[in-house]
């Protein structure tokens, strides 16, 4: 009886759905767990990328931070840089930036994507058109020699609008994303100004990047100055 009472409490809190003879995690809990798992994947690489990313940020800049777990780490690393203005379409990124002093945060409107704390849609794209930023950091689900990709069409449109609104755009993505594709192409490489990834990028991809990209930076696990 104690177990069933506990299940009743969890169901009232919308954490489970009771079934005949058992229970299942509710959709919001499953989504939160999936996001947490994605965030923890390749965490050392994402942290190294974030450390290298903030070396490109100067006091007083206006930044755009895309959705994704790597841009979340960039947001964490921005603390201590004065007079920043930051636009983002990520509720998760916004929650991190709220803790930073001397930072003006603009949360772009839009529709919340299922299973992820991201805003996208026509409202997001329209709002982005009103702003101009010095630098945008965008993420991706996959990348290959033809371009960068995501699994969501609405997020792809928002990412393109971010690229259009920024003077310079840098893709921040760990090396495990390279050599893969996803449902929709965000942009070809000529549309962005550089790739910031980790130094576990394969030798073949590294040679291609040094030859073909405007700027390729490989962030080591331990911080060091990058050109």
N, C-alpha and C positions, 0 to 999 in steps of 0.2 A: 504493500500500500504506500510506503514511503516513496518508492521509485515512481509510482504513478502520480503521486502528488507533485514530485519534482518535475515530471514531464508536463503536467498541467501548467506549472509556473513557467517553464521554458516556452510552452506554446503561447501563453498569454504575452510573453515578451517577444514573440515572433522569431524565436531562435530555432525552433523546430516545427515540423509538421507531423502530427501523430498519425500513425497508420494502424491497421488491424494487427495487434500483437507487437508493435514496435514504433519507431519514430525515425524521421529523416531530417537532416539539417535543412533549414529554410533556405530559399534562394539568396536572400541578402547575406547570410552567413557564408554560404558557399562562395559567393562573389568576393567577399572580403578575404576569405582564405586564399582564393586564387590570386588576388592582387598581392597579398603578403608574400606568397611563394614566388611570384614573378619579381617582386622587389628584392628578395634575398638572393636570387640567382645572380651569379657573377658579381657579388657585392664588392670584392676587392678591386676588380677592374673598374666598376662604376665610380668608386671612391677616387681612384687614381685619375680617371677622366675628369671628375669634378675639380680636383685640385689643379689640373692643368687648365681647365676652362676659366677659372676665376683669375688666372694670370692675365687674361685678355680683357678683363673688366677694369675700367678706370672710374674713380669717384665722379659722380654726377651723370653717369651714363643712363640712357633709357634702354632697357632690355626687354626682350620677349622670351618667355620660357614655355616651351611646348609641353604637352602631356607626356607621361612616361616616367619610368622609375629612374632613369639616368638623369633626367632634368630635375628630379626630386633631389638627387645628391648635389647637383649644381646649386640648387636653392639653399641647401644646408651650408654650402661652402661660401655663400655670399656675405655672411655675417662679418661686420667690421669695415665694409666698404661704404664710404659715406655718400649720402645724397643720391642714392639710386632711385630710379623709377622703374618698376617691373610690371609688365603686363603678362597675364597667364590665363589659360583656359582650363587649368587643372585645379580642382578643389584641393587635392593633396598638396600640390606645390603652394597654393595660397595659404594653407594651414601652417606650413613651415615658415613662410615669409612673415606671417603675423607676429612671430617672435623676434624678428630682426628690428633693431632700433634704426632710426634715421633712414627709413625706406618707405617710399610711396608705392602702394600696391593697387593695381587696377585689375579687378577680376572681370574678365570678359563674359558676357552673358551667353546663353545658349541652352541646348537640351542636354541633360545628363545621359551619358551612354550607359547602357545596361552592363553590369558586371565591372564597371570601372569608374573612378571619380573624375571623369573628363566631361567638359562642355564642348559642344560642337553644333553645327547646323547653320542656317542662314543668318541668325542673329549674331553668332560668333564672327562669321565672315564680314558682315556689315559693320560691326563694331571695330574690327581691325582696320578697316579702310579709313577710319577717322584718325589713326595714330601713325606716327613715324618713330622708329626706334634706331638706335645706333647699332645694336647687335641682337641677333636672335639665336638662341640655342634650341635646336629641334631634335626630336628623337625619331626612331623608326623601328619597325618590327623586323625588317630584313633589308639587306643591301647586296647588290652584286655589281658587276662592271658596267651595267646599263643604267643603274639608278638606285633610288631608295624607295622602300615600300612600307605599307601598313595594311592591316586586315580590315580597316573600317573606312568606307567611302567618305563619311562626314568628317572624320578626323583628317583624312587626306586633304579635303577642301580647306579646312581650317589651317593646316600646316602650309599649304600653298599661299594662303592669305598672309600668314606670318612672314614667309619669305619675301612677299611683295612689299610688306610694310617695313622691312628692315634694310638698313644700309649694307650690312654684312650678315651672312648667315653661316653658322657652323653646325654641322651634324655631329651630335654626341651619341655614340653607339659602341657597345663593346664588340670585340672581334668575333664573338660567336655568331653575330648577325650576318657576317659577310659570307657570300656564296649562296645565299638563300633569297627567295622571293616571297611575297605575300599577295593578297588579293588585288590590291590597287597600288599603282605607282604614284608616289607623292611628287617626285621630280627627277629629272636627269641630273647628272653631276654638274653640268655647266650652270645650273640654277643656283648652286650654293658656292660658298667661298672657301670651304675647307671641311675636312673630316678629322675629328678628334676621337681616336679610339685607343685601345691599349696595345702594349708591345707584344701581345701574343698573336697578333695578326700573322697569318701564314706568309712564308717567304714570297710565294707567287703573288699574293694580294699586295704585299708591301712593295714589290718591284713595280707592279701595275700602278699603285697609288702614287708612288714617287714620280713616275713618268707621266701620268695622266691627270692628276688632280692639281688644282691651284695650290693647295696647301694640305699636306698630310702630317699630322702630329700623332706620335705613338707615346702614350702616357705610361710610364713605368709604375709599378706598384708603390715604390717609394718616391716621394716628391723630389723633383729636381727642376731646374730652370729649363724651359723649352723655348725654342726660337719663335 
